Amino acid sequence: MHAPTRRIAAALVASAVAAGCATQKDPTADMSGTQKGALAGGVLGGLFGAAVGGDSKGALTGVLAGAVIGAIVGHYQDKQTASREEAARRYALESQPRLEVESAVNAPNRVGRGGTVESRVGYTVLAPAAGQEMRLVEERTLVRGQDSFALSRREVARAQGSHASVFKFTLPKDLEAGEYTLVTTVSQGALVKTVRAPLTVA
């Protein structure tokens, strides 16, 4: 792992751990999404820990840190913005499922270290059968140059139509300033769409 990657990863881990100390989970909340996020984060963290530590202890530390990242680094806000019928007026219904990513923006797109960012992504999903629910995977990755670090991954079930997915997260205070790109990938089976939004860390 390159030194810049280690710096980004270490800073994000430190931020997630700090957030975990100050955050109390709602015991009435649905835990399935969080559990999936923690599992995905744990796998990523294990790879990070093994690369940095070079031994099983490093891998274990990475798994624990990755679980914290997957569960706490940010939270989602979802909203359906158009029904299947409304979306079908913009996109022709076909014999196969259809996935279109229409927008991606970071708000703000320039933020200081330790600031909070909302990644807003809009997309439409359609299928031939009117009642068919769509199962999607959303992934967000922070990229700078040749280095990248996975921020979040989740599986969601969507009604057909257009949706707004907002991922709100806090940047580490010691994250290196510079030009970043937040890459969001939305997939439904073999359909994969990727969109990029710039982020300046000052």
Buried (B, 14 or more C-beta within 10 A) or exposed (E): EEEBBBBBBBBBBBBBBBBBEEEEEEEEEEEEBBEBBBBBBBBBBBBBBBBBBEEEEBBBBBBBBBBBBBBBBBBBEEEBBBEBEEBBEEBEEEEEBBBBBBEBBBEEEEBEBEBEBBBBBBBBBBBEEEEEEBEBBBBBBBBBEEBBBBBBBBBBEBEBBBBBBBBBBBBBEEBEEEEBBBBBBBBBEEBEBEBEBEBBBE
